[in-house]
Amino acid sequence: MDFLITWVLIGLVSAIIAARKGHSGCGWFVLGILFGPFSLVFALLVPKNPAFSSKLTIQGKARRTCPHCAEMIRSEAVRCSYCGEYGTARGGKKKSIIVVRASEIMAVIR
């Protein structure tokens, strides 16, 4: 019974690692159950999917954080589409707006 639980946990960890790299989590879960620790090593060695990072940006545009609601909006946006506020911080002070690229979004998600 412990052996079965260990293999399912290895499959789950493989799926999580692969999903963070932009690959199919379900497929890697099945591979993890079938191949056990070998799939965990493969999940760690497989490179990131380049198409996955391009899906995180809207048409490849840079993103920034809204100073009012902290949602990710396009860097060209004058007004936030979530809260409706304009690009200045509360209190009328200008706040430096951070431009975030797709690779940085992945770092925030993790």
N, C-alpha and C positions, 0 to 999 in steps of 0.2 A: 504494500500500500504506500509506504514511504517513497518507493522508487517511482511510482506513478505520479505522486504529488510533485516530486522533484522535476520530472520531465515536463509536467504542465507548467510549473513555475519558470523553467528554462525557456519554454515556448513563449510565455508571456513576456519575459524580459527581452527575448529576441524580437518580438513584435513591437515592443515599445522603442527599442533602439532603432529598428528599421523605419518605423513610422516617423521618428524625429529626423531621419535622414531623407524622408520623402518617398519611401517605398511602401508597399502594401503591408499593413499590419496584420491582416488576416492571413495572408499568404505566408508571412514569416512565422506566425503562430503555428500554422500547420507544419512548416519545416522544422520548427523548434520541437514539436512533439515527435516528429518522425526521426530526426537526426540528433536530438538532445544537445549535448554541449558543443558539438561541431557547428550547429547552426548559430549558437551564441558567438563563437569565434568568427564565423562568416559575417554575422550582423555587425560586429565591431570593425571588420576589415572592409566591408562594402563602402564604396564612395557615395557621397551625397548625390541625390538626383538633381541635376541642374534645372530641370523643368519645374520642380517643386518650388524653388525659391522665386521663380518668375511669377508664379500664381499669387504670391503674397502681395505684390504691388499691383496697383491699378495701371495697366498699360505701361509698366516699367517706370512709373513716376515715383519720385521720392516722397516720403511720408514724414509727418511731424506730429507732435503731441499737442492737442488743444490745451492752452493754459487754464481753461475753466473747468472742463469735464474730464481731461486726461485721455480722451479717445484719440485714436490715430486718424488723421485727416491728410488730404493731399497738401503738399508744401505750397502750392500756388493758391490755396483757398484763402479768401479774405474773411469769410464767415464760416463757423463750424456747422456742419450739417447735422450734428447730433443735438447740441444745446442751443444753437442759433446765435451765440455770442461772436463778437468780432475779435480780431487777432491780438488785442492788448490784454494784459493780465488785469485781474480785479484791482481796483484802486487807481486805475488810470495809468499806471506805470507801464512803460514798454518792457517787455520781457524777451530775452533772447530765445528764439524758437529753434529747437534742435531738429535738424533734418536727419531722418532715419532711413537707412537703406534696407533692402530685403535681408541681408545677412545680419544686420543689427536687430531686426524684428525677430529672427529666429533665436537670437541670444536672449531676448526678452521673454519669449514664449517658454524657453527652457527654464 
